[in-house]
């Protein structure tokens, strides 16, 4: 049984250092690592991301997919349930090593019907909604902060390295 590790960051300014720490602390034996390029949009459905697709193609029944935290793989509850269905279909286990989902068996199925347990669905929806709320609040606060700074006369972005008057002097000197 293989241990398949999936890592992803949202932007090229981010690093997988925290994910590496969590996964190293987990002591995963002989991991096969699939790491998305930073350009792979977090807006894409996880099943459409290139490296996650490679992971699913590589995986065999009985393998375990390891992620540092659920939101490295998915954002919304619909995506979580889609991924869980695919993992169940392919008979793959999912191990989340940090965060709200780390203590739950998200692949638990009803012994007679084979459907995802109702309690698992409930917890997935609840925790995903809490994650979405946190992200939305952060976005709202960032927007409010930018508006407040703009009202005070601050401009966004980096300060000029060279004063505008000096660039004008250079232009007139060489043109």
C-alpha positions in Angstrom: 0.0 0.0 0.0 1.5 3.3 -1.1 1.5 6.6 0.9 0.6 9.3 -1.6 1.2 12.9 -0.4 -0.6 15.9 -2.0 0.7 19.4 -1.6 -0.5 22.7 -3.0 -0.1 26.4 -2.4 -2.3 29.2 -3.8 0.3 31.6 -5.1 4.0 31.6 -6.1 4.7 33.8 -3.0 3.7 31.0 -0.7 5.8 27.9 0.3 5.0 24.4 1.3 7.3 24.7 4.4 4.4 24.4 6.8 2.9 21.5 4.9 6.3 19.8 4.9 6.6 20.2 8.6 3.2 18.7 9.4 3.7 15.8 7.0 7.3 15.2 8.2 6.0 15.1 11.8 3.4 12.5 10.7 6.2 10.1 9.9 4.8 8.9 6.6 6.9 6.0 5.3 8.2 6.1 1.7 5.9 8.9 0.5 5.2 9.4 -3.2 4.7 13.2 -3.4 2.5 15.1 -5.9 2.9 18.8 -5.6 0.9 21.3 -7.7 2.6 24.1 -9.5 1.7 27.4 -7.8 -0.1 28.5 -11.0 -2.7 25.7 -10.6 -5.6 27.8 -9.5 -7.3 27.1 -6.2 -10.5 28.0 -8.0 -10.3 24.8 -10.0 -12.2 21.9 -8.9 -9.7 19.5 -7.1 -10.5 16.7 -9.6 -9.4 19.1 -12.4 -6.0 19.9 -10.9 -3.2 18.3 -12.9 -1.2 16.8 -10.0 -4.2 15.6 -8.1 -5.3 13.9 -11.4 -1.8 12.3 -11.6 -2.2 11.1 -8.0 -5.5 9.5 -8.7 -4.1 7.8 -11.9 -1.1 6.5 -9.9 -3.1 5.3 -6.9 -4.1 1.7 -6.4 -6.9 0.3 -4.1 -5.7 0.3 -0.5 -3.4 3.3 -0.9 -3.6 6.3 1.4 -3.8 9.9 0.3 -2.1 12.2 2.9 -2.6 16.0 3.1 -1.5 18.4 5.7 -5.0 20.0 6.1 -8.2 19.7 4.2 -8.1 23.2 2.7 -4.9 22.4 0.8 -7.1 20.1 -1.3 -10.6 21.6 -1.3 -12.4 24.7 -0.3 -16.2 24.1 -0.3 -18.3 21.3 1.0 -19.4 20.3 -2.5 -15.9 19.7 -3.6 -15.1 17.7 -0.4 -18.0 15.4 -1.1 -17.0 15.0 -4.7 -13.4 14.1 -3.7 -14.7 11.7 -1.0 -16.9 9.9 -3.6 -13.9 9.4 -6.0 -11.7 8.2 -3.1 -14.4 5.7 -2.1 -14.9 4.6 -5.7 -11.1 4.0 -6.1 -10.9 2.4 -2.5 -8.4 4.9 -1.3 -8.0 6.1 2.3 -7.7 9.8 3.2 -5.5 10.9 6.1 -5.6 14.6 7.1 -2.8 15.5 9.5 -3.7 18.9 10.8 -6.7 21.2 11.3 -10.4 20.6 12.0 -10.7 17.5 9.9 -7.7 15.7 11.3 -9.6 13.7 13.9 -12.3 12.3 11.6 -12.5 9.4 9.3 -14.0 11.2 6.3 -14.2 8.0 4.3 -16.5 6.2 6.9 -19.5 4.6 5.1 -22.6 2.9 6.4 -22.0 -0.8 6.6 -25.2 -1.8 4.8 -25.8 0.9 2.3 -22.2 1.9 1.6 -23.2 5.6 1.6 -21.2 8.3 3.4 -22.3 8.4 7.0 -24.8 11.2 7.8 -22.6 12.4 10.6 -19.6 12.7 8.3 -21.7 14.7 5.8 -22.9 17.0 8.6 -19.4 17.6 9.9 -18.0 18.2 6.4 -20.7 20.8 5.7 -20.3 22.5 9.1 -16.5 22.7 9.0 -16.5 23.7 5.3 -19.0 26.5 6.0 -16.8 27.7 8.9 -13.8 27.7 6.6 -15.7 29.7 4.0 -16.9 32.1 6.6 -13.4 32.7 7.8 -12.1 33.3 4.3 -15.0 35.6 3.4 -14.5 37.6 6.6 -10.8 37.9 5.9 -11.6 39.2 2.4 -14.1 41.7 3.8 -11.7 43.0 6.4 -8.9 43.3 3.8 -11.3 45.3 1.5 -12.4 47.5 4.4 -8.8 48.2 5.4 -7.9 49.1 1.8 -10.9 51.5 1.6 -9.9 53.1 4.9 -6.3 53.6 3.8 -7.6 55.1 0.5 -9.9 57.5 2.3 -6.8 58.7 4.2 -5.0 59.3 1.0 -2.8 56.3 0.9 -2.3 54.5 -2.3 -1.9 50.7 -2.6 1.2 49.1 -3.8 4.9 49.6 -3.4 6.4 53.1 -2.9 8.3 54.6 -5.8 12.0 53.8 -5.7 12.8 57.0 -7.5 10.9 60.3 -7.0 8.7 61.4 -9.9 10.7 64.6 -10.3 13.9 62.7 -10.8 12.4 60.5 -13.5 11.1 63.6 -15.2 14.6 65.1 -15.1 16.1 61.9 -16.6 13.5 61.9 -19.4 14.2 65.5 -20.4 17.9 65.0 -20.2 17.9 62.0 -22.6 15.0 63.0 -24.9 
